């Protein structure tokens, strides 16, 4: 259940950070990391895999807040 709260906090925080980033530029500052996309070709199919996480200040703050409140419930 706490993982669901953390994911919800990350999504809401990401949206909040992007919206408020227009007025407060420090809200857009964040981390961008992940695994670059790579392709596996098997002759009959092509598989592309990759993972990128973009976290801003709002994402981290709300994810921690939701995680904190989920432990209280």
N, C-alpha and C positions, 0 to 999 in steps of 0.2 A: 504494500500500500504506500509506503514512503517513497518508493521509486516512482510511482505514478504522480505523487505530489511534487517530486523533484523535477520530473519532466514537464509537468504543467507550469511550474515556476520558471523553468528555463524558456519555455515558449512565450509565456506572458512577459517575462523580462526582456526577451529579445525584441518583441514588438514594442514594448515600452521604451527600450533603449534607442531603437530606430526613430520612433516618433519624437522623443525628447531630444534626440541628437541634433535635430534641426535648430533647436533653441539653445541647448547646452552641449557644445562640441565634445566635452570630456566624456559624455555618455556613450559616444560611438567608439571610443578607444577600447581596444580589446585584443584578444588573442585569436589567431587564425592558425590552426595546425591540423595535421592529418596525414593520410597516406595518399600520395598522388595516384591518379587513375592509371591502371595498367590493363592490357588486353591479352586474353588467352584465345588463340585461334586453334580450333580443333578440326578444321576441314568442313564439318557439317554445321558448326555453330561458332559464334564469336561471343566471348564472355568478357564484360568490362566490369572491373571492380575498383572501388576507391572510397575513401571516407574523409570528410572534411568537417571539422567543428569550428564554428565561428561564435565566439563568446564575447559579449560586451559587458560593461559594468552592470547594466540592468539585469542581464541574464544571470550573472553570478549572484547578485544580491537577492533577487526573487527566488532563485533556486534554493539558496541557503535559508531564506525566510520560510518557504514552504516546507523544507526538510525539518526545520526547528518546530514549526507548528504541528507537523505530522507526528512528531515524537510526543507531543502533549496530549494528543487525542487517543 
